[in-house]
């Protein structure tokens, strides 16, 4: 008995060539709808699906392959005599190949102005059902979902007269990966339509591969970059690379960190410099040139080989200043023609253009841990309150710098201390196991005078030692969450030295 292939595809690229090759190898072709029409137009003999089921396609094509004559032919185990006997009694023939890809649900929901009815209509039912039936019985049925696998199947058929077990297992694995991804897209879409922001009882995630990376954090680690399907506006996955080598794992991670910081500075012309996921420079000014110059001057050492991100268009003069140092990545919402010509003098710099840098509407973030995934709401809340807890209130200028410093420390790895003055991050103390060490490191590495600066701490002071060190450095105002059982000691020490202190009621630990 001749082998049979059931072909029904939405993505018709290469399907006529593949079907013709199967036919030339003696495989009978069963097909449906638009696929059958195309194959007939290409001169390929096709058996209509209704000839197999004995039932007409109906309900605008919603029902055509959902029939025992199809699924019995797929699921029958060829080495099971009872199965084969039942097929003979039912006059059902086996189907040996399934070539199916699914309704374009993803492309549909990504279309501008798509209606809910359109999205629902593009939920494939028969396709996943056939794929799962064939994949379950992969030992006897080769199931192909990806046009890139057509050549491999034909090659093995020509060499061996059949598709090898290993290849059929590989193809079946792809089926369940595809149907899982497909169902996740649908589930996520319906959840979004319903406005449901709760944490799901069962978590499934759908991502598309954006690129293979040369390596991970270190050269001996392999890595890949995946991107979300929807809701990616203003994220690195939608950036357009204008110049330079491919982004590395560390480039992507650090650039994402720089963009996260910028989202807290919406409405202010700001430049952020990042090194190893921590801000080594942040400055806001009236124009991009001054913002970059202030950002650079605050720490001209750490910025070398770092990442620069800004929410302003980069002009030629600013590009010239940036080009004086080695930078891995520059990302901005735009560049003048003169700026682009300047940057193109350095072949290794990665130049990215990204719309929506200040867009900050993403709700969740995930972190993979060994054996599980952590899911949390993103830290979008700046503060609960601004409570003056000392005898002296901060001046207007100090308050501006306190808010600026608070935004910087919020995006610095804990334990973190940020020192700011004139809307410039003049020093940062990230990632210490002791808060006083974080402050001491910040004071020690400051490239600008700390006299008159303000201090931001991502969590409360357990002791008054940080106030002592701040006073010695000439710091005049402090912002911190408060909430320690020993708060009064720090408040008293601030009052002794005339330092203003603000409690925010919001902690900003950042552990990764």
N, C-alpha and C positions, 0 to 999 in steps of 0.2 A: 504494500500500500504506500502511495506517495506521501511524503511528509507535507505538512501544511503550516503556513505562517499566517497569523492574523495581524494585519497592519492597520493601525488607526492613529494618525499623528496630527498634532497641532503644528509642531515645527516640522515643516516638510522639506527642509534642506537635505539634499542628497537621497531622499527616499525613493525616487524613481530609479536611480542607478542601483541602489541596494536591492530593491524589489526585482529589478530585471536580472541581477546577478543570482538571486535566489531562484528565480524561475528557470534560468539557464542550468541550474544545478538540479532541476526536477522538483522543486518545491512549489506546491499549489498556493496561490495567494488568495486569502480571504480579506475583504476590506469593507469599510463603511464610509458613508457620506462623502465629504470633500476629498478624502484620501482616495477612495475608490474612483471618483471622477478623474482625478489627476492621473492615476495609474493607467486608466483606460485611455486617456488622451495620449499617453506615452506609448501606447500599443502593447500594454501588458495585460494578459488575461487575468480577470478578477472574478472571484466568486463573491456575490453579494452576501452580506451578513444575514439577510432575511432568508436566503436559500439554506443557511445552516440552521437557523432557529425555527423556520417555518412560521415566523411571526413578523409582521411588518414593523419597521422603525416607526416610532410614534412619539407623541408629545413633544414635537419640534426637536426630535433627536435625543430627548432625555432618556428614552429607553430604546436600546438597540442590541447591546451585548449582554444585558443582564438576563441570562437564560441558561437553563441546565445543559442545553446542547453545546454551549460554549464552555461553561465552567466544568462540566463533567469531562470534556475533552482535554481540559488543562490539568485537572487535578488527579486524573486516573494514573495510578502507579503502574508503569508498564511491566514491572516484574512481579506484580500481584495478580495471579490468575483470576481471582474472584472479581477484581476491578475490571479486567479485560473482558471477562465473560458478561458482566453487566453492561458494558459499552456495546457489546455485540447484540445483546438482547434489546437494548434501547435504540439500536441503530445510530449510535453516536460515534463519530470518528475523532481520533486524537488530534490535538493541535500541538505542534512541536516547537513553534517559534511565536513569540508575542513581541510585536514592535509597536510600542505605545509611548507617547509622551503626552503630557496633560494639558488641559485647558489653561491658557495663560493667565492664571489668577493674579500672579504678582504684577505682570505688566498692566493688567486691568486696573488694579487698585492704585497703581502709581500714576495713572493718567489724570491730568488735571480735569476737575469737574465730573469725575466718574460718579454715577448714582449708585445707591445701595442695591437697586434692582439689577444693574449691570454686573456688580460684583458678585451677587448671589448666583446669577446665571452662569458665571464663569467658574463655579465650583464643579469640578469634574467628579462624577460618581462612578460611571462604568469603567473609566480608565484605571483608577486606583484599584478597583475590584479585580479587574483582569490581571493587573500587575502583581497583586498580592497572591492571587491564585497560582499564577505561573511561577512566581518566585518561591512559593512554598514547595512546589514540585520541581525545583530547579534541576534535580538529577535527570529529569526527562524533558524539561522544557527550557529552551534558551530564551531569556527575556531581555529585550534591548530597549533602553530608554534614552540613550545618548547617541546622536549621530556619529560621535567620535569613535564609537565601538563597532560601526558597520564593517570597516575594513578588517578588523581582527576576526570577526565572525566569519566573513567570507574566506579569509586566508585559511582558517582552521578547517572549514568545510571542504575546501579544495585539497588541503593536505591530508586530512584524516577521514573525510566523509561525514564528520560530525564535529560538534563543538566540544572541546575538552571539559572534563568535570571542573577543573580549576577555574576555567573561564566562566562556566555557568554559575559557579558559586560566587565569583567576583561580580557578575552581572546581577545576581539575586541580591547581593549585599547593597548594590547601588539602588535597587528598587526600594528597599526599606528605608534607606537614607533619604531618597527622594520623597516617598509618601509621608515620612515623618516631617520633613521640611515643609511639604505642601500643606499638611494639616495644621502645622504650627502657624503658618502664614494666615490661614483662615481663622484659626482660634484668636490670634492676636488682633486681626482686623475686627472681628465681632466684639471682642472685649473693648476695643477702642471706640467702636460705634456706640456701645452701651454706656460709655463713660465710666467704666469700671476701673478704678485705680487701686484696688486691693491686691495684696500679694496672693498669687494663685496657689492652690493646694498642690498642684503638680506643675513643675516648671519645665517648659521646653523653649528652646531658643533657636531662632532661624537667622543665619548669617550667610552671606555670599563671600566667596574668596575674592579678595581685592588683588592680592599679589603674593607670590612666593618671595620671601626675603633671603638675602644672601646668607644671613645667619641671625641668631638671636642676640641675647645680651652679650654673649661671648662667642668667638668664632667656632667653638666646638658644639654649639647648640643650633639645631635646625629651627626654623620659625616661618610662620605664615601670618599674613594680615587678613582678617575677615572684617566685613563691614555689615552694619545693620541694613535691613531692607527698606524700612520707612523711617521717617523722623530723623534724617541725617543732616538736615539743613544746619549750616554753621559748624559742622564737625569736620575733623581732619579727613574723613573718608570721602568727602565731596570736594576737597581742594584740587585745584588744577595746577599741576607742576609745569612751570614755564621754562625751567633751566636746571641743569645739574644732574648728578648721578641719582640712581634710585634711592628712595628713603630706606634707611636701615631700621631694625627693630628699635634701637635706642633713639633714633631720630623721631620715629613715630610716637614713642612713649613720652619723650621730653617735649615734643611739639604740642602734643595733646595737653600736657601739663601747662604749657605757656598759654594755650587757648583758654583753658579753664580759668586761669588767673584773670585774663582779659575780660571775661564775662562779668566779673565783679566791678569793672571800671567803665561800664556803659555810659556814654555821653561825655567822657573825658578823653582827650587825646593822650593816649598812654602807650608806652613801650615797655615790654617785659623781656628780660633776658633770663634764660633757664639753663642750668647745668645740673646734670644728673637728677632731673625731676624737681629740683628746688629752684626758686627764684634767686638769682644772684644780682639782679637789678630790676627795679621797677621805678618808673617816673611818669608823672603826668605834667603836662605843660600846655601852653596856648597853641603850640605848633609842633609838628613831628620832629623837626630838627632839634629844638631845645629838649624835647622829651627824650630823644635818643642820646643826646650829649650828656644829659643829667644821669640817665640810666647807665651809660658807659663809665662816666667819671666816678660813680659811686663804688665801682669794683672793676677796674680795668684789667685785673688779673684773671678773675674767674670767668669773665665773659668770653675769654679766648677759647675758641672751639665750641662755643655754646649755641643756643637757639634764640633767635629774635622773633618776637611776635608783636604786632601793633594793630590797633583798630583804625588807623589812619592811612590814607594813600601815601606811599613813599615817593618823595620827589628826588630830583637829581642831586641836590646838595646833601641830603641825608644819605643817599646811596653812596656818595663819595666818602663820607665819614665812616659808614659801615664797612666799606671796602678796604679801609686802612687796617682792619684786623681780620683774623681768620674766623669765619662763622660757618657752622655746619648747615643751618637752615634759616631762611627768612620767610615769614608768612605775613601777608597783609591783604586787605580787601582790594588793593589795586596799586599800580605803579605807573608813574609817568613814563613816556617814551625815553626821556633822558635817563631816568633811573634804570630802566631795563638795559640800556646800552652800557651803563656803568657796571652793572652786575655781571654782564656777559663777558667782562674781561677776566672774571674768575671762573674757570670751568668747573670747579668742584663744589661750588656753593649750590645748595638746593633752594630754588626759588619757588614759592607756592603762592597762589592767588586763591582767596577764599571769601566768598560772600557769607554774610550772616555771622561774622565773628562774635558779635555781641548777643546773638540769640541764645537764650538760657532757659529753654522750656523743657529740657529733658528731665524726666522724673526719677529714673532709677539708674543705678550703676552696679556692676557685678565684679566680683573678684574670684578667680578660681583658686581653690585651695586643694591640697591633696585629698582626694576622696569626696569632694563636694564643691558647692558654689555658694558664695555669700552674695546676697542681694539686699541692697538698701536704697532708700531715697537719697538722691544727691544732696549735698550740703549747700542748699540755696538760700538759707536763712542767715542774714548777716548778724543780726542781734535781736534780742528780746526787748531790751530797754537800753537807755543811756543814762545811768544813774550816777550822779556826782556823790561820792561817799566821803570826800575829804572836806576840810574847811575851805580850801581854795578851789574854785571851779576853774576849768581850763579856759584860756582866752579863745577868741574866735579862731585865730590862726592855729593854736594848739589843737583845737577840736578838729579842724580840717586835717591836720597831720595825724591825729589819733585815728580818724576814720580811714584815712589812707593806709596807715600802718596795720590797722585791723584787717583790711582786705588782703594785705600782703601776708600777714601771719596765718590767716585762714588757709592759705594755699601753700604753706611751708610744712614740711614733715615734722611731726612732733617728736620730742618736746621742742617747741619753737619759740624764739624771741625775734621780733623784728624792730629795728630802730629806723625812724623816719624823721625827715625834716624838709620843709619846703616841697612837700609832695614827692619826695625822693626816698627810696629805700636805701639808706646810707650804710646799713649793715644787716646781715641776717645770721641767725644762729640756729640752724636746723638740725633735727635728728639726734638730739642728745638724750642720754638716759637720766640726766639731772637738769632741772630748769636753770639752776644757777650756772651750770656749765654752758648752757645755751646762751645765756646773757654774757658771760665772760668771753666766750668765743666771738660773739657779735661785737662787743666793745673792742676786743683785741684786733679784729680784722677790719674795723671801720677805716675807710680811706678819706672820710670827711670828719670834721670835728663833731664830737657828740654833744658838745655844749649847746643847750637849747633844743636838743632833739627830744622826741617822744618815744615811748616804749610800748609795744603791743605784745601780749603773751597769750598763746592759744588756750591756756588753761590757768586755773587759779594758782596763787602763790601759797605754798604750804607753810612758808616761813617768811620772815621779813628780810632775809639776806639779799633778795633781788632788789629790794628798795634801797638797801645800803649801797649795793654796787651801782645802781642807777644814779643815786645822788653823787657818788664819787666821780661818775662820768659826766656829770653836768646835765643829766636828763631831767626835764621839768614837768613831764606829765606821763601818766601810765593809763593804759586801757587793758582790762582783763575781765574774765567772766565773773569772778567772785564765786563764793560758794564753799570756801574752805572753812573748817571749824576754827581756823586761826586767822581769819580775815582781819580781825580787829588789830592784830599786831602789825600787819602791813599798813593798815589805815593810820594807826598811831604814828608809825615811822614816817609816812608821807607827810602827816601834819607837822611833825618835828622839823622836817626839811623844807616845808613849803611846796611840796610836790602835789599837783592835782591828780586825782585818780578817778577813773570811770569804771563802773561795773556794767557789763553787757547782759549778764544772765544767760549767755550762750557760749558753750565750749566749742572749739574747732580742732579736735584731734584729727590728724591726718597721718595714718600709719602706712599708707602705700599710695 
